[in-house]
Amino acid sequence: MKINITARNFDLSEALQEYITKKFEKLKRFDHYVIDAHMIMEKDKGTSIIELTLAVKHSAVTSRVKNPDIYMGINDVARKVERQLEKYEAKFRERKRLAQKTRRK
C-alpha cells in the first residue's frame, strides 16, 4: 500500500517517513480493501495534527488525532485506523455470510 504523505508547516524528514511506512506495514493484511491512502501531518504551536484518510471499497475510513508528540500521534492514528478496518472487514464478511445463507438451494 502506497501512502501519500503531506507535511504542513514543517519539513518531512527521512526518519519520519521511514517510521510512517514501518508503522503502516501492519495494514498490509487489509491491502485488498484499501484503494488509496493519504496522510496529512500539520504542526501548530507545539501540537501536531495527524489525519489519515483511506479510500476503501464502498466507503472511506478517516482518522484524526491531535497530540504534542508527532510520533505518538502516528501511533494513535495507526491504532484507530486498524480498529476501523477490522470493523469494516467484519461487516463485509457478515454481509457475505448472510447472502450465502439466504441463497436458494
N, C-alpha and C positions, 0 to 999 in steps of 0.2 A: 504494500500500500504506500503510495506516494503522498506525503503531507506537504501542502503549500504553506509556508511559514511567512507571516508578515510581522515585522517589528516596527512599532511606532515609538518615537521619542527616544530611541537608543539603537545602538548598533548590535546586530546579532553576531555573537562570536561563534567560532568553530566548535568550541567545547559545549556551548549551549545547544547548538544544532545537533551534535552527536548525542547529547543527553536526551533530547526530544525523540530522536529516532530510536534510541535504545529503549526508552520508556514505552513507546508505542509498538514495539515488537510483539508484545503480548496480544495485541489486537489482530495479529495475523490470522488467528482462528476464525475471525469474523470477516475475513477478506472476501468471501463470496457474497456477502451482503453489502459491503461498503463500495460505493461507486467513486466518491470523491471526498477528500479531507482538506480542510482549510483551518489553520490556526492563526489567530491574531493575538499578539502579545503587546501590551501597552504599559509603559512605565510613567507614573504620575506622582510626584511629591512623596516618595517613599512607599507607595503602594504599587503593586503590579496587578494588572487585569489580564487574565488569560481566557480566551474564548476559543472553543473548538467546535466546528460545525462539520458533521459528517453527512453526506448525502447517501442514503441507503435506499434499497428498493422500496418504493411506495411511500416514503416519508423522509424526514431529516431528523438527525439527533444533534442537539445543541447543548453545550455545557459552558457555563461562565463562572469564573472564580476570581475573587479579589483576595490578594494575600501580599504581605510586605516582602516575603521572600519569593523570588520568581521560581526557584527550583521546587519549593513546597507547593506552589500554585500549579506547576506542571503535574506533580504527583496527584494532587486533588482532582484536576481535570481528567487525568487518565483513569482514576478510580471511578469517577462519576460516569464517564462515557462507557467504561467496561460494564458497569451495572446496567446502564440503559440498553446496551446492545444485548446483554443476556436476557433482559426482559423482552426486548423486541424478538429475539430468536425463539423464546418460549411461546410468545403469541403466534408467531409464524408456524411453529410446529403444531400447536394446538389447532390452528385452522386446517392444516393438512390432515391431522388425525380425524377431526370431525368430518371433513369432506370424504374421507375414505370410509368412515363409519356409516354415513348416510347413503353411500353408493348402493345402487340396486344390485342384486345378485342374479 
